[in-house]
Amino acid sequence: MPDPADLPARALIEALRAGRLTPRDVTEACIARVAAREGTVRAFAAHDEAAWRRGAEVAPVESPLAGLPVGVKDVLDAAGLPAGYGSPIWEGWRPRADAACVAMIRRAGGVVAGKTVTTEFATRRPGPTTNPHDPSRTPGGSSQGSAAGVAAGFFPLAYGTQTAGSIIRPAAYCGVVGFKPTYGTIHRGGMRVMSESLDTIGAMARDVFGCALLVGASAGLDLWSGLGRRAEPPRIAFIPGPAEDVLEESSRAMLEDLAARLGRAGGRVERVALPPAVLAAIEAHPVVMQGEIRQALAWEHAAAPDGLSPWLRERAAWVDALPDDALPRAREAFAKARTEFDAFMRDYDFVLTASAPGEAPSGLEATGDPACNLLWTALHAPCVTLPAGVGPHGMPLGVQVVGAIGRDRAILAAAEWVAGQV
């Protein structure tokens, strides 16, 4: 049998149910991989191997998650582990309780592998994590430890969160599957929320099934049973943008080639443009995101401003200079965009678009451009990124499929169909 640390969730679940593996076998394989690669990848903010092993010993194989290890992004509380939120201000803080989603996956038989590195409050300043495919390149952000950890084989499942592109972009850069469900699908209790209007908890895994499994278990939904069942040819809106001008040539070529292949596989592919009212959410996004982050960090700005990065302090000053009605007007633009997008999607099963401008950029000082993601986050739409080949430097490329708001089961099924054509 292949190393369990390299297996996707579906294969692991099948082996666990058949008795070919035990939860302890999976945990030991992942811990061995951590020992071999964590010194370079640096995906963990904190982990307790003894607690991880204890969880594996008691995890029931018949449960939905069957004892699979889960990486927990360090903006989500997990009892017994530190919660630093990527900030020195909170160093040493240990919450008493699990976040709602962490409690849900424990109940569903998941085992917490540890807390994964996040950028500062899931914003811009990166942590130390490197890309497992090339340690000189960023893994993306803000869910950098989760994406890198799944790619490196530290855990088969991981939580990410997204305010602009923090699930989809790092998953694409690290060559794994990422799923940002419809806004509000997973309860945010116990999360360090930055943007009330945008922050969404989602999943990363090596396969679509794993993402469906983790999000479903976290929300009390069965999102995985219907995967692979598609009777009608899908209606596909091919939209290389909305940030087409920033796409690298490798991403453009990959998208064009995949759109052609999906057409040959029976999909009805139509190159289309989004309505202007939908695109208006792009301009509104930074006002909503930064305006709400300014409010979320009110205590830190007052009590520990020197612990905040210069970028966060500069963004706060930018928000303070906006007109008083800027945030309400931006929220209104979001609402109109969502209404228009809902009408647009009545003619399509999914949007085919880019996950990121291209390969993961060199350097660890930044996490890449979220231009390919922030619109879909503002729309509250479910999105999945899939590995779709490699670029000129041998780094992963991702393709993104986007669904109508609330159509999470459908977009997961569509993503699995697209994955079969990649």
ChimeraX attribute file (.defattr): number of C-alpha atoms within 10 A of each C-alpha:
attribute: neighborCount
match mode: 1-to-1
recipient: residues
	/A:1	7
	/A:2	6
	/A:3	12
	/A:4	21
	/A:5	24
	/A:6	20
	/A:7	18
	/A:8	20
	/A:9	24
	/A:10	16
	/A:11	15
	/A:12	25
	/A:13	23
	/A:14	13
	/A:15	15
	/A:16	20
	/A:17	15
	/A:18	11
	/A:19	11
	/A:20	11
	/A:21	17
	/A:22	23
	/A:23	27
	/A:24	20
	/A:25	18
	/A:26	23
	/A:27	26
	/A:28	18
	/A:29	19
	/A:30	24
	/A:31	20
	/A:32	15
	/A:33	19
	/A:34	22
	/A:35	11
	/A:36	13
	/A:37	16
	/A:38	19
	/A:39	10
	/A:40	15
	/A:41	22
	/A:42	22
	/A:43	34
	/A:44	26
	/A:45	23
	/A:46	17
	/A:47	18
	/A:48	13
	/A:49	15
	/A:50	9
	/A:51	16
	/A:52	20
	/A:53	20
	/A:54	12
	/A:55	23
	/A:56	27
	/A:57	16
	/A:58	13
	/A:59	22
	/A:60	17
	/A:61	21
	/A:62	13
	/A:63	13
	/A:64	19
	/A:65	26
	/A:66	22
	/A:67	30
	/A:68	29
	/A:69	27
	/A:70	31
	/A:71	29
	/A:72	30
	/A:73	33
	/A:74	33
	/A:75	28
	/A:76	28
	/A:77	28
	/A:78	26
	/A:79	16
	/A:80	14
	/A:81	23
	/A:82	21
	/A:83	24
	/A:84	25
	/A:85	26
	/A:86	24
	/A:87	18
	/A:88	14
	/A:89	16
	/A:90	14
	/A:91	12
	/A:92	11
	/A:93	12
	/A:94	15
	/A:95	17
	/A:96	12
	/A:97	14
	/A:98	19
	/A:99	20
	/A:100	19
	/A:101	27
	/A:102	26
	/A:103	18
	/A:104	20
	/A:105	25
	/A:106	19
	/A:107	16
	/A:108	22
	/A:109	24
	/A:110	28
	/A:111	29
	/A:112	30
	/A:113	29
	/A:114	27
	/A:115	30
	/A:116	31
	/A:117	33
	/A:118	34
	/A:119	27
	/A:120	22
	/A:121	23
	/A:122	29
	/A:123	23
	/A:124	18
	/A:125	22
	/A:126	24
	/A:127	24
	/A:128	19
	/A:129	32
	/A:130	25
	/A:131	32
	/A:132	26
	/A:133	20
	/A:134	17
	/A:135	16
	/A:136	14
	/A:137	22
	/A:138	29
	/A:139	40
	/A:140	34
	/A:141	37
	/A:142	33
	/A:143	38
	/A:144	35
	/A:145	35
	/A:146	39
	/A:147	42
	/A:148	34
	/A:149	35
	/A:150	28
	/A:151	27
	/A:152	25
	/A:153	25
	/A:154	31
	/A:155	34
	/A:156	31
	/A:157	33
	/A:158	32
	/A:159	31
	/A:160	34
	/A:161	30
	/A:162	27
	/A:163	25
	/A:164	28
	/A:165	27
	/A:166	32
	/A:167	34
	/A:168	37
	/A:169	38
	/A:170	35
	/A:171	38
	/A:172	31
	/A:173	35
	/A:174	31
	/A:175	31
	/A:176	26
	/A:177	32
	/A:178	35
	/A:179	35
	/A:180	30
	/A:181	32
	/A:182	23
	/A:183	22
	/A:184	15
	/A:185	20
	/A:186	21
	/A:187	16
	/A:188	17
	/A:189	14
	/A:190	18
	/A:191	22
	/A:192	18
	/A:193	22
	/A:194	22
	/A:195	19
	/A:196	15
	/A:197	19
	/A:198	23
	/A:199	24
	/A:200	26
	/A:201	28
	/A:202	29
	/A:203	33
	/A:204	37
	/A:205	31
	/A:206	26
	/A:207	23
	/A:208	29
	/A:209	23
	/A:210	27
	/A:211	29
	/A:212	28
	/A:213	24
	/A:214	33
	/A:215	27
	/A:216	23
	/A:217	25
	/A:218	25
	/A:219	18
	/A:220	15
	/A:221	15
	/A:222	15
	/A:223	21
	/A:224	20
	/A:225	12
	/A:226	12
	/A:227	19
	/A:228	15
	/A:229	12
	/A:230	13
	/A:231	6
	/A:232	8
	/A:233	13
	/A:234	19
	/A:235	18
	/A:236	25
	/A:237	25
	/A:238	22
	/A:239	18
	/A:240	24
	/A:241	20
	/A:242	19
	/A:243	19
	/A:244	16
	/A:245	10
	/A:246	16
	/A:247	20
	/A:248	14
	/A:249	13
	/A:250	16
	/A:251	27
	/A:252	18
	/A:253	12
	/A:254	21
	/A:255	22
	/A:256	13
	/A:257	13
	/A:258	17
	/A:259	24
	/A:260	13
	/A:261	16
	/A:262	20
	/A:263	17
	/A:264	12
	/A:265	15
	/A:266	12
	/A:267	17
	/A:268	17
	/A:269	20
	/A:270	16
	/A:271	12
	/A:272	13
	/A:273	13
	/A:274	14
	/A:275	12
	/A:276	10
	/A:277	17
	/A:278	23
	/A:279	20
	/A:280	16
	/A:281	26
	/A:282	24
	/A:283	14
	/A:284	20
	/A:285	25
	/A:286	17
	/A:287	20
	/A:288	25
	/A:289	23
	/A:290	20
	/A:291	23
	/A:292	20
	/A:293	21
	/A:294	23
	/A:295	15
	/A:296	17
	/A:297	18
	/A:298	13
	/A:299	11
	/A:300	15
	/A:301	17
	/A:302	9
	/A:303	11
	/A:304	12
	/A:305	16
	/A:306	13
	/A:307	14
	/A:308	18
	/A:309	14
	/A:310	12
	/A:311	12
	/A:312	21
	/A:313	16
	/A:314	11
	/A:315	16
	/A:316	20
	/A:317	12
	/A:318	14
	/A:319	23
	/A:320	12
	/A:321	9
	/A:322	12
	/A:323	8
	/A:324	10
	/A:325	8
	/A:326	15
	/A:327	21
	/A:328	13
	/A:329	14
	/A:330	21
	/A:331	18
	/A:332	14
	/A:333	21
	/A:334	27
	/A:335	17
	/A:336	16
	/A:337	23
	/A:338	22
	/A:339	14
	/A:340	18
	/A:341	22
	/A:342	18
	/A:343	12
	/A:344	15
	/A:345	18
	/A:346	10
	/A:347	11
	/A:348	18
	/A:349	21
	/A:350	25
	/A:351	24
	/A:352	25
	/A:353	27
	/A:354	31
	/A:355	33
	/A:356	31
	/A:357	28
	/A:358	27
	/A:359	27
	/A:360	29
	/A:361	19
	/A:362	16
	/A:363	15
	/A:364	20
	/A:365	13
	/A:366	18
	/A:367	28
	/A:368	25
	/A:369	19
	/A:370	21
	/A:371	22
	/A:372	24
	/A:373	28
	/A:374	24
	/A:375	25
	/A:376	25
	/A:377	26
	/A:378	27
	/A:379	27
	/A:380	24
	/A:381	23
	/A:382	27
	/A:383	29
	/A:384	31
	/A:385	31
	/A:386	28
	/A:387	23
	/A:388	23
	/A:389	16
	/A:390	18
	/A:391	18
	/A:392	11
	/A:393	9
	/A:394	11
	/A:395	20
	/A:396	22
	/A:397	30
	/A:398	33
	/A:399	27
	/A:400	29
	/A:401	25
	/A:402	28
	/A:403	29
	/A:404	25
	/A:405	21
	/A:406	17
	/A:407	16
	/A:408	23
	/A:409	21
	/A:410	20
	/A:411	26
	/A:412	28
	/A:413	22
	/A:414	25
	/A:415	30
	/A:416	20
	/A:417	19
	/A:418	22
	/A:419	17
	/A:420	11
	/A:421	14
	/A:422	15
